[in-house]
Amino acid sequence: MSRNFLILVLGVLVFWVAADVVLRDQPSSIRGTVAVPPAPSSAASPGLPEPEVEPGFVADISVHTVRELAIVFDRVEQLLDRPRKAGEMALVSLVLHGPEVDFFVLKNYAEYKDIVDRAAKLAALGAVDVSICLTQMRSRGIGRDDVPSFLRQIPYGPDEVSRLRGSGYVTM
């Protein structure tokens, strides 16, 4: 138990330091926000330089307690300076593909209400895009209709992380 806690603390610390380093390197006018991933090169007009766009962040999340997930949400809230506009990318894309998927099962809502409501609020503000792994859900006996609708269901969490990295997101 203490070994797992130590690993968690170390992981959160690395996440925190990485976010601080990335944010410190940004100009002060955009510090605290994360812009969308780079647009495909075909979107640029011929003869015009492509605009510089900061990458989005993807957090590859596999936590074991509500407290650990709350720490992640604390950091996202620190980054959020305003609600996102329609069509604007989320600050962070969270990919849930571990035991934390149990927190979001509707039959467990009474027990995990605070963390589920917090995730829903951050998603509604556009701060996070929360994906949940269907493979992990199936292995835990969770059906597609057994989780809230704000969770984007994806076939396999590690593949989603790779897809996001390939589209210009930076892993935290």
Secondary structure, 3 states (H helix, E strand, C coil): CHHHHHHHHHHHHHHHHHHHHHHHCCCCCCCCCCCCCCCCHHHCCCCCCCCCCCCCEEEEECCCCHHHHHHHHHHHHHHCCCCCCCCCCCCEEEEECCHHHHHHCHHHHHHHHHHHHHHHHHHHCCCEEEEEEHHHHHHCCCCHHHCCCCCEEECCHHHHHHHHHHCCCEEC
